[in-house]
C-alpha cells in the first residue's frame, strides 16, 4: 500500500520526499500561525473583559467576525481580496510574490487571525473563572489595573486554560489543509498530487492521514507536559472515589 512513496515522480524525487516537503510547509504554517494566534488571542481575550466599553466592544466584534466566517472563505479573502484593497503599489507587490510565498503569507495570516478569535474566547473564560478577590487583593497592594492584569490575572488565566488550548493547537494543524485551495503545496496538497500522478489514492492519503495523526499525538503529549509543568495546585476536579470491588453488595461478603 505504501510502496507508492518509494516511486519517483516526474521531477525525479521520491513521492516520500514530496510528502516530507508538504509536511515542512504544514509545520511552518501551524507553528508560526499558532504564535500569531496566541499573541492576538491574549490581547483580544483581555480586551473582552476590559471595563472600557469601547475596547470590550471592539474585541467582541473581532471575535464574532473571525470566529463565525468559515476558514475557507477567510482564506479566499486574504488571498484574492486583500491585495485589491491595498494601495496599488503594495497590492501589486503582494500579487507578484514568487511561489510559494505568495500563498504562504495569506494562509499564515488567515490561520493566525482565525485561530486568535478562538483563543481569545478561551482567555476570556479563563479570566472570568478567577475569583474576584484576585483583583481586589492586587488593588489593595497598590497595583494599577494594567499591572493587575499583567502580573496577576493573565498569568493565572493562561495556566488555567492550557487543557482547553490543546484542541486549538491540534486544530491549527488540521486547518493548514485549507491552504491547498490557494495553491500552497502543504501535506494534503502533496498527497493529492501523488494520487493524481499515480492513481494510488488510498496509499497517498493514508500516508498523509498517519502523519496528521502523529502530529496530533505529539501536540497532545506536548500540551499535557506543559499543563503538568504549569498546573495551578488545587484547580483540578477531584477524582471520584473508587468503588469497592463488591460495592453492589455493601461490605465484602455481605449478602
N, C-alpha and C positions, 0 to 999 in steps of 0.2 A: 504493500500500500504506500509506504513512504519511499520507495525506490525512485519516485519521480524527483525527489530532492537531489539525487545524485546524477541526474541527467543534465546535459548542458543546453543552455538557451541559445538564442541567435547571436548573442554577444560573446559567446564562448565561456561564460561563467556558469557555475553550477546553480541550479534553482535554489539550493540551500543558501547560496550567497545572496540571491535575490531576497529571500525571506529575512536574512540577517540584516540586509540593508534597510528593509522596511521596518524591522524591529528597532533599528537605530533611530529612525525618524519618529517612531511611536514613542520611544523613551524620551527623546528630546522634547517632543510636544507635551507629553504628560508631566515631565519633571519641571520644565520652565513654566509651563502653564499653571501648575499647582502653586508655585511660589507667587506668581502674579495673582492668582485667585485668593491665596491666603492673605496677602498684603491688602488687597482691595476689600476682601470679605471682612477682615478685622475692623478696618476703618468704617465700612458701611454698617456693620453689626453694632459697633459702638454708637454710631450716629442714630441707629434705630431706637436706642434707649436714651438719647440726649433729651435734656429738659428744654432745649430750644425747639420750638415747633417747626421752624424753617428747616433746620438740619434733619430733624426726625422725618419731616415730610419728603425732603429730597432723597433721603436714604430709603424710605419706603418706596418711592417712585422708581428708584434704581432696581430694587428687588423685584417689584411687580413687573417691570418691563423685561428684564433679562431672565427672570425665572419662568415666565409664562409664555414667552415666544419660543417655539421649538428650536432646538440647537441647529437643525439643518437649515432652517430659514435664516438664522443668525449667521451661519457660515456663508450663505449666499450674499447676505447684506454686506458683510465685511469684505468679501472678495469682489463683488460686482458693483455695489452701490457706493461704498465709501470712496473709492478713487474719483467717482464723478462728483462728490460733494466737496472734495478738497480743492484748494486753488489750482489753477490749470497746470502750472509748472510742477507742483508737488504731486498732483494726481497722475500726470504723465510719467513722472519718475517711478511712482509706485507700480503703474501698469507695465513698465518696461523692466522691472526687476527680473533677472535671469532665473530660470527654474533651477532648483525647487524653491528658491527663496520667495518668489512671487506668490506661491501658495502657502508656504510655511508661516510667514508672518501673519496673514489674515487668519489662518487656522489657529495660531497661537493666541491672538487677541480674542478670537471667538471663544475658545475653550476657557481662557483666563477669566473673561468677564462673565460668561455664563456660570461657571462654577463658583465665582465670587459671590453671586447672588444667593446660592445655596449655602455657602459657608457663612455668609452674613446672618442668615436665619439661625444657624447653629450657634453663632456667637451671641446673638440676641437672647436666645433661650438660655445659654449658659449664664449670662449676666443676670437675667431675671430670676434664675434659680438660686442665686446667692442671697443669703439673709440680708435684710435692710440694715441690720446692725453693723455690717462691714463698713458701709459708707458713713454711718453715724460715728463709729469709733475713729475712723480716719479724720473726720471733721473735728472731733474732739482733740485729736493730736495736732491740729493746726494745718493739716494738708488741704491744699486747694482742690477744687473739683477735678481739675485736669490731672493733678498728681494722684488723687484718689483712684481715678480710672486707670492711670498708667501703672501705678505701683501696687495697687491693692485689688481692684475689681477685675481688670482684664487678665492678669496672670492667673488668677484663680479660675476664672471662667474658661480660659483655654485648656486648663488641666482637666476641668470637668467634662468638656465636650470631646476629648480625644476619642473615646469609643464611637461616638456618632460621626466623627470626621472620617472614620475608616471607610465608610461607604462612599464618601465623596472622593477619597483618594483612589479607590478602585474604580469609581465611576468615570473619572477623567481619563483613565487608561482606556476604558471601553469607548468613550466618546471620541477618541482620536480617530476611530474608523470612519467618522463622518467626513474627515478631511479628504478622503478619496474622491468625493464629489467635486472638488475644485482642482483635482489633478495632482495632489501630493501622494507620492508612492510610499505610503506607510504600510504597515503589516498586512492589512486587509486588501489594499490595492495590489500589493505584490502577489498575494495568494490568488486574486482574481486573474492577474496576468499569467501566472503559472497555469491556472485552469484553462484559460483561453488558448495558450500555446500548446498544451499537451492533451487537453480534453480529459485530464485526470482530476476531475473536480473534487472528488472525495478526498484524495490524498493531499491536495493543496490546501483545502480549507480545514481538514482535520489537523494538519500541522499547525496552521495559524491558531486554531482553537486551543490546542495544547499549550502553545506559547502564551496565549491570553490567560489561560487557567494558571499557568506557573507565575505569571506577573501578578495575578490577583492573590495567589497564595503568599508570595513574597511580601506584597504590600500589607496583607492581613497580619502576617507574623511581625513585620516591622512596626505596625501600629500597636500590636499587643505589647511589644517590648517598650515602646515609648510610653504607653499607658501605665505599664508596671513601674517604669522609672520615675514618672512624674505624677503618679497617683496621689490624690489627697486622702490621707488616712481618715476612715470613718464615713466616706461618701458612698461606698458600695452597699448595695442592698444586702441585708443579712441573709445568710444561706439557710434554707429550710432545714429544720432538724430531721435527721434520718429516722425513718420509722423502724421499729424493731422488726426482726425477721418474722415474728408471729404477731405482728401488730393487729391483725384482724381478730385475734382471739385474746387480746389483752396480754397478760404476762405469759412467759414461756410455760407451756404445759397446762395453761388454764383452759377449761372447756368453753 
